[in-house]
Amino acid sequence: HYRWPGWLERIDAAKLVRSMSRKASSQDNAACEGFFGRLTTEFFYPRDWRTFTPAQFIDEVDAYIRWYNETRIKMSLGGRSPIEYVKASA
């Protein structure tokens, strides 16, 4: 589906660069795959989205991503959020 002409047109229109790894090189996609796994498990599946408008859904996804990047505490980062960890490392 990533080679579908409609998708390629949208990528080109948005001036995005596709990231393509070598065949059987899953390390390139590991972080994304992990995030989307958590997104679907923690955010998408536990809710009934039928009553949400597309705009409400987008707002909810945005809030989840902000929480995930800015507020969520990770013990592997010393009990800090990813943003706190990056700021402390800089």
DOPARO-175996 format. One record per residue (C-alpha): residue number from 1; x, y, z. Coordinates in Angstrom, 2 decimals. Layout:
> i,x,y,z
> NUM,X,Y,Z
...
***
This chain:
> i,x,y,z
> 1,0.00,0.00,0.00
> 2,2.98,2.35,0.31
> 3,3.45,2.13,-3.45
> 4,-0.19,2.99,-4.23
> 5,-0.22,5.93,-6.68
> 6,-2.74,7.88,-4.57
> 7,-0.45,7.63,-1.53
> 8,2.59,8.67,-3.56
> 9,0.69,11.70,-4.89
> 10,-0.24,12.74,-1.35
> 11,3.35,12.39,-0.17
> 12,4.57,14.48,-3.10
> 13,1.87,17.14,-2.55
> 14,2.88,17.44,1.12
> 15,6.56,17.68,0.09
> 16,7.45,14.74,2.35
> 17,10.37,12.41,1.86
> 18,9.62,8.73,2.23
> 19,11.93,6.70,4.42
> 20,12.74,3.39,2.83
> 21,15.05,0.90,4.49
> 22,16.75,-2.08,2.96
> 23,14.78,-5.27,2.71
> 24,14.77,-7.13,6.06
> 25,16.20,-4.12,7.93
> 26,13.54,-3.67,10.57
> 27,15.73,-1.58,12.88
> 28,14.87,1.49,10.82
> 29,11.18,1.12,11.63
> 30,11.40,-0.25,15.18
> 31,10.68,3.05,16.97
> 32,7.70,3.83,14.74
> 33,6.32,0.32,14.98
> 34,6.62,0.43,18.78
> 35,4.86,3.79,18.99
> 36,2.01,2.76,16.69
> 37,1.60,-0.47,18.65
> 38,1.18,1.52,21.86
> 39,-1.08,4.04,20.14
> 40,-3.48,1.36,18.99
> 41,-3.38,-0.62,22.24
> 42,-3.55,2.26,24.74
> 43,-5.46,4.87,22.77
> 44,-7.49,3.50,19.88
> 45,-8.89,0.10,20.87
> 46,-10.13,0.92,24.40
> 47,-12.59,3.56,23.09
> 48,-15.73,3.62,21.03
> 49,-14.96,6.22,18.36
> 50,-18.36,6.15,16.62
> 51,-19.59,9.30,18.36
> 52,-16.48,11.35,17.58
> 53,-16.25,13.70,14.63
> 54,-13.07,13.58,12.54
> 55,-11.97,16.88,14.11
> 56,-12.52,15.51,17.63
> 57,-10.59,12.37,16.74
> 58,-7.67,14.45,15.43
> 59,-7.69,16.52,18.63
> 60,-7.62,13.34,20.73
> 61,-4.73,11.86,18.72
> 62,-2.84,15.15,19.06
> 63,-3.40,15.17,22.84
> 64,-2.18,11.56,23.11
> 65,0.97,12.28,21.12
> 66,1.69,15.38,23.22
> 67,1.21,13.34,26.42
> 68,3.41,10.57,25.03
> 69,6.25,12.97,24.17
> 70,5.97,15.57,26.91
> 71,4.40,14.14,30.05
> 72,4.65,10.34,30.12
> 73,7.11,9.12,32.73
> 74,9.59,6.43,31.72
> 75,11.64,4.58,34.29
> 76,14.30,3.87,31.65
> 77,14.79,7.66,31.43
> 78,15.36,7.97,35.16
> 79,11.70,8.60,36.02
> 80,11.53,11.57,33.65
> 81,9.44,12.36,30.62
> 82,11.13,12.19,27.22
> 83,11.19,16.01,27.04
> 84,12.73,16.31,30.53
> 85,15.32,13.71,29.59
> 86,16.32,15.54,26.41
> 87,16.55,18.88,28.21
> 88,18.71,17.38,30.96
> 89,20.99,15.76,28.40
> 90,21.53,18.95,26.39
***
